[in-house]
Amino acid sequence: MSQGWEKRFVADEPRLSEMKELYESIGFEVLLEPLPSKEELAACAESGCTACLDIDPERYRTIYTRARETPTPS
């Protein structure tokens, strides 16, 4: 991912919304992206287990953050 985005982790609800709100509250921009294809996911899976993700891939999103260009007022 380019343009300053940093990958954080993969999550589903309710943690997905909680973490999105948390990152935004501390000043980050947040981007939620669908999971990569099954082949791409298998190629980068470090633990080798993707069973949960294989069942319902539309449920999960990858969370990316980056610092805001202009800080939001408190």
N, C-alpha and C positions, 0 to 999 in steps of 0.2 A: 504494500500500500504506500502510496507516495503522498506528497503535499503535506508532510508533517504528521500524518496520522500514525498512531502507535497502537498496535494490537494489544488488548488487555486479556480477554478470555471469552469463552462461549458460555451462554446462559439461556435459560428459558424463564417464563413467568413463575413466580412473582419476582424473582431476583433480577430479571432483566430490567424491569421498570424501576426497581429500587436502586440498582446501580447506576442506571441512566440519570436518575434524579440526583443521586449523590455526586457523581462526577460533574454534573451541571452546577450544583450548588457550590462546588469548590472552584468553579471558574473554567472548566473544560468544555469544549465543544464535543458532542458525542455523535458518532455515526454507528448505526446498527445495520449490519450487512447479513444477508442470508449465508448459510453455510456453503462452502465450496462443493463441487460435485463429489459424488461418492469416491471416484477414482482419485481426485486431488486430496480428499480427506484421508484416504487410505495411505497415500504416499507420504503424508506428513504426520500421521498419527504416531507419536512417540511410544505410547503404552501399548499400541496394537489393538486396543478394545474400543470399538465404535458402536457397540450394540445399541446403546440408548439412542444414539444419533441416527442409526439406520432405521429405527422403528418409525420415527416421525420427524424427518429433517426440517419440515416447515415450522416446527415449534421453536427451534433454536435460532439464535442470532449471535454473530461475532461482534463484540463491543470494541470499537476503536475510539481513542480520544486524542485530542491535541489541544494545546494552549490556545486560548482565544487571542485573536489579533488585537482587539480592544477590550479591556476589562469591562465587565458589566457593573453598573452602580449597585452598591449595597443597599 
